[in-house]
């Protein structure tokens, strides 16, 4: 690993002076220790004689008392110089000394009698390292040698020091701290106060020794898990740092282990210089697979954006790949809001928001107005062109602050929305709400590709419901319907989507149209028979037919606008009812088609029987309080497969394969957000190799619970 790191710290020369000063102090301490050791021999001899005479003092009180110089019946408190009677000879007792400490010096009393009246527990860093139980030490005041030894610096490679080195390295990676953090005065003072024996390493030692060791050990652990996986899915994306224009390509792995737990990790964030051509992407992806010892026949699929270069690169590498669902929704959104009324509404909203976000004076005035009206202050949200849902949040916040914006239009010069535009705004927000909810759901790490077809089916049903809406909102819904159909019309023909949906016990075949459902089921059966036995099912078509998406639904019920619900609430309820409509219609049709599938099965092998048994099993609810929930709030299909894997021994293998792929490439995008934190203004000179190492550790250390 390269030794080029951040720009040199201006405190380096001062650290050298401090180091020289520390070395001088250590030499003085060594000389003093040598002198004291010779004196200690004499004292040890005296202590031995005391022990032989039975006069060895063992009470904790003598930590803070000494004999009176002239009166043998008294002892002198070394804390306050008080003279306390304690008797002579056999009648001598330390009870009075103990009471004095307890009454006058409670802190010193605790040190003398911390565990019991006869002994005091003293923690020794040298003798007691790694133990939570302090040792019982002899009850005498520490010698000067012992005091100096306890303050003696550990060596840099001392096991006790190494443990702290690794903890600091973890902190640097996970908390995104610069390497120079270990040389900051405040940090060093803190550690000197907490653990004076600890030799705080410099950034070079952390950069060249500790961080690489943590990386190698963590990578080895992730590598072992990857090797155990039967199939692995991936996400990949390309990002360029704004700080130094370094390009990176991400590579994240996703798989299901033997106990049906979804695993994921950042495998690489490789420096990607030069032109981002399809050929170069192909070479880099294959190189990253090779570096992790992953053969291409172990790759299930790779989720990517819809860029022509990455599509070409993955096709050239002969790797299965599918588009990011969230990115495709983004494209459908931009195609759909080109209607003049909605386009103008969004454009004017952006200008209003910019008027406040780009002016400190206007922003302060907006917050003050809200406080004056007794409201919780909120800021306007500026949308980002590459995140369609940020436009939704912008419009939603603008609607929330409608009254405030109107009141400020007389004080600040801006082009406010017209009455018709303010009237149109709530309906636009209501129509976009389901898209926002779906985008949020599929952006969770637990979201899988099997959710794409059901989500698209629900959206299509929702956009077909236009009764009761005004002309502008009808037009918007029709535009979304047209563009979602265009962007997703081939989904049932893609095995990675169709088979994953079928093998998800929440959905099975229920979200396919009646002229597609049996085709998909037959294709899945044919695929499994070929994989398991090397022969196709004679009753199954070898090639899929282009049936298209969801083309034969019955007439859909209109949006009901009566009742106390607002338009937004009614549209929201209408959308989520679309899932139930699809399931109900599918169950009615499947009662007829199930019989045909059984009759068409020529080979009555155990595999075919197992597949038919799976189709007959009741699907699990999409949402339920009685089953394990993922972080999306939906039932976890892997929990069902873990329980039923012995019942479906063949299908469970393919469930691990097809349910391993995420629905989006958001995982890679989040990693690039973390990369942006690493390449901040304090670390613009960080080399790409070091950046990749830190990013790998930041993401993966919590995943393995820091056990490396």
N, C-alpha and C positions, 0 to 999 in steps of 0.2 A: 504494500500500500504506500502511496506517495506520502512523502513527509511534508509536502506543501500544505499549509493550513491557512489560518487567518493572518491578517497583517500583524506584525510584531507589536506587542504591547509596549506603551511608553514607560510602563513600570518595571521593565526588565532589568535596567541598571540598578534601580532601587532594590529589587529582589536580590541582586547579586551582593549588594552591600549588606542587606539583611542576612544573607546566607553566610557571608564572611564573619559577621558579628556573632551569628549563632555558633559558628565553628569555634570562635575564641571562647565563648561561654562554655561550650562543651569541654574544651581542653582544661579550663580552670576547674570545672566540676570533676574531671578525671583525676587531676592532681589532688584535689581536696578529698576525694574518695580514698586515694591511696594513703593519705595521712591518717584519715579516720579509721581505716581498717586496722592499722597498727595499734591505735588506741583502743579499738574494740576488743582486741585480744586480751588486753589487761582487764577491761570491764567484764568480758566473758568469764575470766578466771574468778573474779569476785562474785559473779552471779552463781558460779558453780559451788563456791564455798557457802553462799547463802542457802542454796538448795540442800547441801549436805547438813546444814545446821537446822533445817526446817523453817528458816525465816524468809523464804521466798514469798514475795508479795504477789497475790493473784487477784485481789479485788479490783474492780474497775475504777474505784475511787482514786487509786494511786495514779491514774492517768492525769489527774488534775490537782494532786496534793504532793507535798514533799515534807520530810522531817523538819521539825523546828530546830534551828541551829543551837539553841541553848536549853530549851525545855523539852525533854524526851517524851513528856505526856501530851504534847500537842503536835499538830500538823498544820502546815501553812498551805492555804489555797493558792495555787499559782494563777488563778483567774483574778481574784480580788485582794490577795495577800492577807486574807482573814486568818486568824489563829483559832483553830478548833481543837478542843480537848478530845483525846481518843484513848487515854489510858496508857499503862506501862506494862511490859512483859506479857504474862498470860492473860491479863485483864484487858489488854489492848484490843480495841474493836473499831471497825470502820463504819458502824451504824450512824454515828454522828456526822461523819464526813459525807455519807450518802444523803442524809437529810439536808445538809447544807447545800449540796449540789442541786437537789430536787427543789428546794425552796428559793435559792438565790440564782442558780444558773441552770435552768431547765434544758437548754440546748446541750450544754456539756454533760448534763445528767443522761440525756438520751444517747449520747455517744458512748458514755461509760457503761450504761445498762440498757442497750438497745434490745436485747433478746431475753435475758434473764438476769437475776441478781448476781449470779456468780460468773458470768462470762459475757463478753461483748463480741458481736459479729463484725468482722472487718473484711471488706472486699478487697482482694488483691488482684490487680489487673494481670500480673504475670502468672500467678498461681491459679487464678480462678477464671481464666478466659473461657467463654463458652458455657459457663455454668450459671444457673439462676439461683443457686443456693450458696450464700456466703459461708466461708469456712470459719470455724471457731479458732481464733488466734489467742496466743498467750496475752494476758491482760497486763501489758506493760506499755509505757509510752514508746512510740516508734523511735528507733535510734536515728542518728543523723544519717548513717549509711542507708538505712531503709527509706528514709524520707527522700534522699537524693536518688536512690534507685527507682523509686516510684515515679519520679519526674523525668527519668532518662528516656530520650527519644527511641522509639522502635526503629529498626532498620526498615528501609523502603520495601523489602521483600518479606518482612515478617508476616506470618499468617494472619495475625490480628490486623495489621495494616492493610493486607491484601483484601480482607473482607470489606473494609471501609472503602478501599479504592473502587471495588466493583459497585458498591452502592452509589457512590458519587457518579460513576460512569452511567449507571442506569438513570440517575436523576438528570444528567446532561442530555441524554437521548430522549427520555419521555417528556421532560419539561421544556425541551427545545432551548437549552441554554448554550451559550458559546463556550468553547473550550477554555477561553481565558477566564471563565468564571472562577476556576480553582485558584487563580492568582489574585482575586479581589481581596482587598484588605478586610472588609467586613466578614467575608466567608472564613478567612484564615483566623480572625479573632474569635469567631464563634467556635470553631473547632478547637482552638487553643484553650478556650474556657471549658469546653465540654470534655475534651480528651487531650490533655497536654502532651501525652506520649506519642500521639499520632503525627507522623511526618507527612504533611499535606503535599501531594505531588504537584509538579508543574504541569502546564498544558501539554508539553511535548511528551511527557510520560503517559498522560491520559490518551493522547492522540495516537501514539505509536505502539503502546503496550496494552493498556486496559481496554479501550474501546474495541480494538481488533480482536482481543481474546473473547470479549462478550459476544461480538458478532459471529465469530467462528463457532462458538458453543451453541448459540441460538440457531444459527443456520443448520448445524448438525442435527439439532432436535427437530426442526421443521422438515429437513430433508428426510429424516427417518419416517415421519408421518406421511409425507408425500409418497415414499416408496411403498408404504403399506396400502395405499389407496388403489382400488381396482380401476376406476376411471376418474379423470379430473377435468373440470371445466375451468375456463380462464376468462379474465377480462383484460382488455388492453386499451390504452389511449396514449396520446402524445401531448406533451406540454412543454412550453418554453418559459423559463424564468424571466420576469421583467427586470430583475436586478442585474443580470449579467448575460442574458440571451443564451444561456446554456439550454439545450434541448434534452428532453428525457422521454423514454417510452416505458410505460408501466407494464407489469406482468403479475397478476394476482391469481392465486389458485383457490379452487372451491371443490370440495369433495365430501362424500358421506362415508363415515367410518363403519366399522363392523357392528356397532351398537346403534346405528342409524342416528348419529349425531352429525349435524352439518358443521364442517370444518372449513376454515378459510385462512389465508395468510398472504402477505405481500412477499412475493418471491424475488422480484427485482424492480428497480426503477433505474434502468440503464441509461447512461449518457448516450444521446442520440444526436451526433453532429452531422452537418452537411444536409443535403437534400433529402426530404422525407418521401422518397419515391416508393412505389409498390415493391420494386425489386429489393431495395434496401430494407424495407419493413419485413419482407419475407426472410431475408438473411438473418436479421436481428432476432426475430421470433424463434426461428429454428436454433439459433445459437443459444438462446436462453433456455430452451427445452433441453438442449444437450448439456448445459452447465448444471442442470438439476437431475440429469440421468433419467429423463422422462421420454420414453419412446413415443413416436407419433400415434401408434395404435392404442395408446393409453389416454389420448386426448379425446374427450367427448365433443366439446365445442368451445368456441371462443366468442364472447360477447364484445362487440365493438360498436363505434358510432357508424354513421352512414357515409363517411368520407370515401371517395372513390379510390384513393391511394391505399388505405388499409384494407378495403375489400379486395382489391387486386392482389395485394401482398399476401393475404391469407389464402386466396384461391391459388396463387402461384405455389404456395407452400403445401398445397393439397390438404389444408386443415379445414374441418367443418367450422362455420362461423355464422352467427346470426346478429341482427341489428339490435341496438339498445332500444327497448320499448319507450323509455322516457324521451330519448332523442327523436324517435319517430313521432311521438305525440307533439313534440316541439314543432316539427315540420308541419304537421296537420294543423296546428294552431295558427301558425303564420299564414298558411294558405287560406284559412277560414275567416280571418278578421280583415280581409281586404275589402269587404263591403264598405261603401263610402261612409255611412253613418257611424259604424263601429270604429273604423280606421280614424276618422276625425276625432271621435270621443277619446280614443287612446292617445292620440297626438297632443290634443289640448290638455289632457290630464298630465302628461309628461312635462309640459311647459309650466303648468301651475306648480307641480311638485318641485321642479328645478328652481322656481322663483324663491322657494323657501329653503331648500337644501343647500343652495349655493350662496346664500346670504345669511351671515350670522345675525344681523339685525332683524331680518324677517323671521328667522327661526326662533329667536328669543321672543319676539312679539307673539308668535303662534302659541308658544308654551305658556306665556303670561296670560293670554286670553282664556286658555283652558283652565288655568288655576283660578282666575277671577270668577269663572262660572262654576267653580267647585268640582271640576272634572279632573280625572287622572291624566296628566299630560302625556300626549303621544306625538311622535314625530311622523312626518310624511315619509313614505318609502319610495325611493327612486328605483325603477325597474332596470333590469339588465337584459340586453338584447338576446343573449344566449340562454336565458332562463325564462321560459314562457310564464311559469308560475309566479315569477317576481312581478309580472304585469298584473296578474290577478291580485296579489297582495297590495300593489300600488292603488288599484281601483277600489279595493275593499277599504283601505285606510282613508282614501279620499272621501268615500261615502260616509264613513264614521265621523269625519270632521267637516261634513257639509255645512253645518250651521256656522262653525268658526270661520271657514273659508269665506262664506258669504259676508260675514260681519267685517272681515278684513279687506274685502274688495274695495271699500271706500278709502282705506288708509294706504293700501299698497297697489301700485299700478300693475295689473295683470289681466289677461283675457279670461274671465271666468266662464264656466260652462253655461250654456243657455238653459232655459227652463225645460225644453224638450230633452236636452242631453242629460240633465240631472234626473229626469223621469226615466230615461233609457238605462241609466247606469245600474240601478238595482237588478234589473232583469238580466243584463249582461253578466253581472257578478253571479247571479243565481245559476245561469246556464254554464258558466265556467267552473262552478264549485265542484261538481263531480270529477271533472278533469283534474282539479287540484288534489282532491282526496285520493284518486287513483295514483297520481304521480307520487304523492307522499307515501302511500302504501308500498309501491314497488321500489321505493328508494331505501327501505330497510335492508339490512344485511341478510335477514332471514327470508326475504322475498325471493321466490323461485320462478322459473320460466313457465311453469304450469299455470300461473295466474294470468298470463297474457291473453289467451283466447277467451276465458270467461270475462275478463275486463272489457275486451273489445266488443263482445256480444252484448254486454249490459249497456255499453255506450251507444251502440247502434240502435238498440231498442229505445233508449232514452231520447236520442236525437230524432227519432221518428214521431215522437209524441209532440204535436204542435198545436192541438186544439186548445182554444182559449187564450192563445198568445197574440200580441199585436203583430203587425206586419214586419217590423224591424227584428223582433226576436224570432219570428218564424224563419225569416231569411237567414239569420245567424245559425239556427239549428240545422237548417237544410244544408248550409255550407259545411258545417262540421260533419254531418252525415255523409256528404259526398266525399270529403277529403279523408275521413277515417276509413271509409270503404276502399278508397283508392290505395291508401298506404298499407292496409292490412289484408287485402283481398286474398293473398296467397297463403295465409297462415295455415289453414288445414292441410295444405300440400307439403308443408315442411315438417319432417319427422321430429325434429328437435322440439317443436312446439306441440304438435298433435299428440305424439306419444307421451310427452310429459303430462299433458292435460289428462289423457286417459289413465295414466298410472298414479294420478293424484286422487286419493279416495274422497276428496271433497267434491270433485267435478266429474271424473270419469268421462262418459260420452255425452253428458247432458247439455253441453254448450255448443254442440255441433248441430247444423241444420239436418232435417230428416233425410235429405239426399246426399249428405256427407258422412253422417254418423256411422252407417254400416261399412262404408268404404274405409274409414279410418280404423275401425275395429279390425277389419279383415287385414289391413296393412300391418297393423301391430302384431297380429297373430302370425302372419307370414314372416315378418322380420324375426320373431323369436324362434320359430321353427327352423329358419335358415341358420341362425346363430347357434342353436342348440344341437341340431341334427344334420345340418348341411343340406336340407331339402326344403323346398317351399311347400305350403299347404295347397293342394290342387284346387280346393274350393275358394281360394283367395286370389284376387287379381294381383299380378306381379307389378303393374304400374298404376300409380294413382291417377284418377280422372280429375280434370279441372272442374270441380263442382262449384268452387267459389265459396264465399262466406255467407251463411245465415240467410238463404234466399227464399225460404218458404214459410215464414212465420204467418200465423193468422193475423187478422186485423187487430191492431193494438188498441187498448182502451185509451181514450183521450185524457189529457191533464184536467183534473177536476178543480175548478177555481172557486167553488163554493166553500163555505165554512170559515172558521176563525183563523186558519193558517195564512201566513203571508205567502206571496208568490214564491219567494225564495224557499220557504219551508216546504211548500207543495211540490216544487220541482225537485227538491232534495229527496223527499219521500218517494216521489215517482221514480227517481233514478235507482234507489236501492231496491225497490220492488221489481225492477227489471231482472235481477238475479233469480228471484222466486218465480217469475213468469217463465224464464228459460227452463228452470228445473221442472216445473209442473208440466210444461208442454213436452219435454223430453221423456218424462216418465209415462205419459199417455201413449207416446209413439213407441217406446221401447217394449211395451207389453206385446205389441204385434211383431216387431222386428226380431225380438229375442228368439222366437220360435224358428224363424228362418235361418238364423245363424247356426242353431243346433242341428237343423236338418241338413245344412250345407257342409257340415264338418264330416269329411270322408274318413280321415284318420282319427280314430278314437284313442289317441295316445294320452298319456297322463298329462302332457303339457297342454293339449287342447282342453281337456277336462278342467285343468287348473285355471286356465284363462276364462272359460265359461263360468266357473264357480266365482271368479272375481267379479265378472260383470253382474252376476245375480246378487252379490252381497250388497247390502244397503250402503249408500254413500254416507259419509259422516257430515254433519252440519258444517256449513262454512264458518259459522260463529256459534260457540256454545260455552257456557260457564263450567261445564262438567269435564271438559277435556283440556289438555295442556295447550295454552295459547302461546303463539310466537309474539315477538315484539310488535307485530302489525295489528294485533288484536284478533287475528284469524286462527282457526284451529291448525295445529301442526300436523301435517300429513306424515312426517317422519315418525311421530309418536305412534300413529296407527300401524305403520309398517314394522316398527320394532315389536309391537304386540303380535302382529299377524304374519311375521316372516316365515315361521315354521309351517303355517297353513298354505302359504304360496311360495315355496322354496325357489321356483324358477323366476317368477315375476319379481320377487324381491331384489334379485340381482340387477334387473333392468330398471327398477325403481331407483336404485342407487346411481345408476348412470344418468337417466333422463331428468331426475329431480336434483341433480348436482348443480345445474347451471342457474346463475342468477338471472332475474328478469331484465336487469339493466347493467350498464358499465359504471354506475354511480360509485362503486367500490374504488375503482381507479381514480375517479374524479376527486373523491375525498382524500385519497393519498396525495394528489397534487396540491390540495389545499394545505395539507401538512407540509409539503415541500416548500410552499410559499412562506410558511412560518420559519422554516429552517434557513431559507435564503432571505433574511431580512437585511435591514440597512447595516447591522453590526457584523454580518458575515458574507459580504459580497465576494470575498476572495476565497471562500471555501471551495476546495476542489470537488469536481463531480463525484469522485470515488468516495470521499468522506461524506458528501451529502447523501449518497445512496446508502452508505452504512448507517448513518444516523436515522434516515427515514425507515429503513428496514427494522431497526431496533425500536424506534418509537411505536411502530404499529404492532410488532410481533411480541415484544416483551410482555405486555399485558395479556396477550392471548395465551401464552404459555405460563402465565402467573409467575414470571421471573424465575422459573425453575429451569436453569440451564447448567 
